[in-house]
Amino acid sequence: MLLSFKTELKPNNKQVSKFRQHCGVARHAYNWANAIILEILTIRETDKTVKIPSAIDLHKRLVAEVKPLYPWYYESAKTAPQQALTELRTAWDRCFKKVSKQPRFKKKGVSGDSFYLEQGTKVKPGINNDGKRVKLPKIGWIRLHESLPITAFHNCVISRKADRWFIAFKYETEKLVTPSDRPVVGVDIGIKELAVCSNGQVFTNPKAYRRMSRKMKRLQRRVCARVKGSSNRKKAVSKLAKLHLKVSNIRSDAIHKLTTYLAKNHSEVKIEDLHIKAFLKNHKLAGAIADCGMYEFKRQLEYKTQKFNSKLTLVDRFFPSSQICSSCCNHRHKMPLKNRVYHCPECGHAEDRDLNAAKNIERWFEGIFVPERSELAVSSTAPACGVDKPDSSHAVATVKQEVNTKITHVQLSLDLGSYG
């Protein structure tokens, strides 16, 4: 199977300058080709016979027209601008198919610079034969933070986040041997807790962005107060970028540990097929949902279940997992989001809302019977976690008391109306 590997580099100042030079060449080629395509699209409005150039055509024009004017192109690897043209053409194809928006011009200094290298990449053992050195074309030997799983690879991508540089590549490996008697688990993804499993395990949400938001706002104000182009502004931008990277790393670490545990220790993982894009349109919950990394959770499970020979099942997004009793009665009633404990009026079963939903997700299958929903919403003020099953008579009495209260309010309103 094909796996990807990404680790941090430890370059010196000279190598960092080489990295930035390669990023600048790739960015210049990308912006030049983007301007060419925009110009051709303007011409096509009057003359439909003009064809949009392919990535190969753009590279031929780059060699003939651009490289003679800018000799610093030859100081970088030729694959860096070539891959940039290929990525631009792919972006425009997605735009023509209305899958994504029109590609924009790249700006210098923005975190996320990257370039592509191939041929001549190999790994050399370090002082202790730990394989913590890699050779890159036009750059040379670079130290690594950790050893690589292979001794040679054909191509790689060098990228930057804040002031840190990373290398990523793909390699072939055999599938891992895993036991066949692993259990099935249902997972309910949430905001308060990152995930609640049907076996009772709860994974807390680190909420990195929420914890760092005050410091982030303060650093953002410092950036706005500095003069554009000054050294102090560059220092402020660097500090802000490091904090953003820290938030991203905390969130990524939590999701990676969770998805690896689920895929490695279970034969089948069932999650809801949530429409994340629609959730993010809710301006009250968008920040909290984005801080959970729900889309990344699903993406990682897709490839990790293949890696560990397990199965990923997407439960229908319209399946009311939070409204159905996970006990034997199969009762269903309304469950507002403020109610964190599920109380069943039929059998008296009481359980944490997310745990009840996870159990229903675990027992889901295609064509499962979904009961009709009762219009009576059972309210609860019990704590969200660790709820034991209460006495059934107490639960029924609570529901009867609520119904009697509603009847009393109706009679009182009728009596007052008669005096009007």
N, C-alpha and C positions, 0 to 999 in steps of 0.2 A: 504494500500500500504506500501511497505518497503522503508524506508528512512535511510540514514546514517547521523551521527552527529559527528563532530570533534571539539574539543576545546583544549585549552592549559592548562597544569597542572602547579601547583606551588609547586614543591617538594623542600624539604630541602636537605642538603648535604648528609645525610645518605640515603635518598631515591634515590638521583641521583646515588650513588654508587650501590644501588640495581638494578637500571635500567641498568647501564652499565654491571653489572654482568650477568643479564638475556640476554642482547645483545651478550655478549661474549660466553655464553653457546649455544645460537642459532647459532651463527656464526661458532663455533667449530664443532657442529653437521653437519651443512651444508657442510663445507669443508671436513670433514671426509667422509661423504657419497658421495660427489662428487669424491673424490679420489678412493673410492671403485668401483663406476660405471665406471670410466675411466679404472681402472685395468681390470674389467670384459669385457669391450669392446675390450681391447687388446687381451684377451684370446679368445674372440669369433672370431677373425680373423682366428684362426686355428681350433677351436672347436665350431661349431655352436650349439651344444646341451646345452651349458651353457646359463642359463636364466638370464636376468637382474632383480635384486630384486625389489620388489614393496616397497612402503613406509612402509607397515607393516613389511616386512622382514628386512628392514633397521633398523627399531626401535627395533626389537627383537635382532639384532646383537649389536645395540648400548647399550642396557641394559645388554647384556651378556659380551661384550668385553670392552667397553669404560668406562662405569660408575664405575666398580670396580677399574680401574686405576686412575680415576679422581674423587675423592670424592666430589669436589666442585660442581658437577652436582646436588647433592641432596640439595644444599642450594638454588636452584632456582626452580621455578614451572616446573613440568614435561611437561606441554603443550608447553613450549617455544622451546625445541629441537624437540619435536614431530611434531609441525607445520612446523618447518624448513625443516624436511625431506619430508613432504608432498609437500611443495613448490618446493623443488629440483626435486622431481619426476615429478611434473607437468611441470617444465621447460624442463626436458629431453624429455617428451612426445611431447612438442611443437617442440623440436629440431628434433626428429625422423620424425615428420610430415612435416618438413621443413618450419615451420611457423616462427621460430626464430632461432638465432644462439645457439651454445653450451654454456651452463651456465658456468660462470667463478667463480674462487674462490673469496671469500669475503675478503676484507682487513680491518684490525683494524683501527679505528679512522676516517674512511670515514663518512661524513655526510649522514644520511639516515638510521642509525641503527634502527631496530625495532624488536619487539618480540610479541608473541601472548599469551593471558591469557584467561582462562575460569573458570567458577564456582567460587562462593564466591564473586562475584562483586556486590556491592549494593551501593546505594546513601543514605547519611545521611544529614538531614537538618543542616545548619550552625548555627551561633549565632543568626541570624535574620530569621531563617527558610527559607533560600534562596536556599537550596540544593546545596551548593558549596563545598561539600566534597564527595569523593568516596572511597570505600574500595576495595583494590586489594589483591589477595592472595599472601602470602609470602612477601608483602610490607607494607600493612596497610592502614590507612586513609591518603588521599592526598587532599590538597586543589585545587580548580579549579578557573579559571578566570571568569567563568560564570556558571549559573545553568543549569542542564541537563533537557531535556524534559520528562524524565521518572524517576521512583524511583528505578528500578532494571533492569539489563540486564545480559544475559548469558555469552557472551564473548566480548572481545575487543582487540584492537591492540594499543600498546604503541610505538611511533616512536619519532625520534629526528631529528631536523633540526637546524644546527648551535649549539647553546647552549640551545635551547628551546625544551621542551618535550610536546607531544600531545597525547591525547587519542581519539580513534575513535571506534564507534560501530554502529550497525544497530537496528532499532526498527520499530514496526508496528504502523501505524496511518491511520486515515480515510482520504479519498480524500477531498480536499478543494472544497467548493461550490463557483463557479464562475459564473458571468452573461453570458448569452448565446448570447447577442447582441454585442459581441466584434468584431471589424473590422479585416480585413485581411491585412497583411503587408508583403512587400517584402524588403529584406535586402541585400545590397551589401557590402561585406567585402573588406576592402582595407588596404593599408599601410599608406598612408597619414592621412586618417581618419579611426578610428577603424571600424565604420559601418555607413552607410547612409541608412535611411529608406525611403520607398516610400512616407510617409506622410510628408517628409521634415526634419525630425529630424536627426541631425548629432551628433555622439558620437566621441569625440576626442580620438586619440591614445596617451596614456601617454608616450610611448617610453622610458620606464624605463631603459632598458639596454643601450640605446644610451646616455641618460643623465648621467648615472653612469659609463660609460666606462673608462673615464680618471682616476677616482678614483680607479676603479677596476684594471687597469693596474699598477698603482702606488703601490697598496697593493700586487699585484702579484710579482712585482719586489722585494719588501721587503721580501716576503717569499723565493724567490730564493737566496737572499743575506744572509739569516740566515743559521747557521750550523744545519745540520740534527740531530734531537734528542735533541736539546737544548730547553730551556724554552722560549727563545725569538722567536724561530720558531713556537712553539705552539701558542703563543700569536698572531703572525702575521697570522697564518692559521685561528685562531678564528675570527679575524677582517674581513678577506676576506670572510669567511663563512657567517658572519652576513650581509655583503653587498650583497652577492648573495641571501640570504633570503629576504632582503628588496626589491630587484628587483623583485623577484618572487611574493611577497605579493602585490606590486603595480599592477603588471600585472593581478594577480588573482582577485584583488578587482574590477578592471575595467570590466573584463569579467563577473564576477558574477553579478554585478549591471546591465549590459547590457542584459544578458540572462534572468535574473529574470523579468526585465521590459517587454521584448518581449513576454515571455511565459505567463505572468500574465495579460497583457492588450490586447491581441489579440487572436482571435479564431483560426487563422492559421498563421504560420510563414513560409515564403518561402525563402530559401537560396540556393546558388549554391553548387552543389556537387563537390567541388574542390578537385583536386588530390594534397594534401599538400606535399606528399613525392617527387613528381616530381618537385614542385616549389622549394624545398630546394636544389635541385641539381644545381640551378642557383647560382653560387658563388657571383654574384654581388648583388643579392636580398635576399640571404638566411638569412643573419643576421636580416634584416628588417622584413622578413616574420616570422621568429622565435620569434621576439620580439612582434609580434601582438598576438600570441597564437591562430592561426586559428583552429588548431585541437581541442584545449580545448574549443573553442567557439561552435563547432559542438557537442562535447561530452556533454556539459552541457545542450544544447538545447534539446537533445534527452530525458533526464530524467526530465527536468523541464517542458516540454510540457505535459508529462504524469501527473506530479504533479498538474498542473493548468488546466487540462482537455482541453488542446488545441492540435493543430495538427501541426506537422513539415513536410513540403514538401521539398524534395530535387530536385532542378531544374537540368535538364540535363547539364552537364559541357560543352557540345559543343554548347549550346544555346548562340548566339551572342548578349547578352543583352546590351553590350556597343556600338554596331554598328547600332542598329535599333532605329528609331525615336519613342519616346514614345507618340508623338502627333497622330493626326488622319491619317497622310499620310502613315505610316508604311514603310518609306524609309530606306534603309540600305547602308552604305558605310564604307570604311576603317576608323579605328580609332587608330592611333599609340598611344602608351602609353604616349608620351610627350604632346598630346593634352588633356587638362583637361576640355575643354568645348565642348559640342556636338552642332554643327551647321548643321541644315538640309537644303540642297540646294533646296528641293522641296517646303516645306511650310514655311521656314524661322524660324523654331522653334530653339531656343538656350537655352541650359540648362546645368547645371553642369553635367559632365560626369558620376559621381557616382550616382547622383539622377536620371538621365535618365535610367541608368542600373537598379536601384532599382525598378522603375516603370514598366520596362519591366519584371522583375522577378515576380512582383506581379500579372501581368496579364497572366503569363505563365500557360499552362495546357498541359496535355499529348496529343500529336498530333497537337500542334499549328503550323500554317503555318509560315514558315521562308522564307522571300523574298530573292531573289538573290542579291548578293552584287555588288554594283557599284565599279569599279576599281578606281574611282576618290576619293582621300583622301582630305577631306576638312580641311585645317589647321586653327588653331586659336591661338591667343595670349592673349585672354581675361582672367581675373582672374577666379579662379576655383570655387568660391562660390558666391551665390547671383546673378546669371546672369538672367536678365529679358529677355523676348521674344523680339527680335529686330524687326524692320520693315522688312517685307518680301522682299520689293524691294531692301533694302540695302543688304540683304543676297544673293539675286540672282545676284546683281551687283558684289559682291565680288567673286562669283564663276566664272562669266563671265570674270572678270579681270584676274583671275588665269589661265583660259583656254587660253585667248588671249596671256598672257605672255609665256605660253608653246609653242604656235604656233610661236611666234616671235623668240624664241630660236632655234626652228627647222629650220626656214627659214634662220636664220643667219648662222647656221652650214652648211646648204646646199650651201649658197653663198661662204663661205670660202673654202668649199671642191672643188668648181668649179675652184678656182684660184690655187689650188694645182696641 
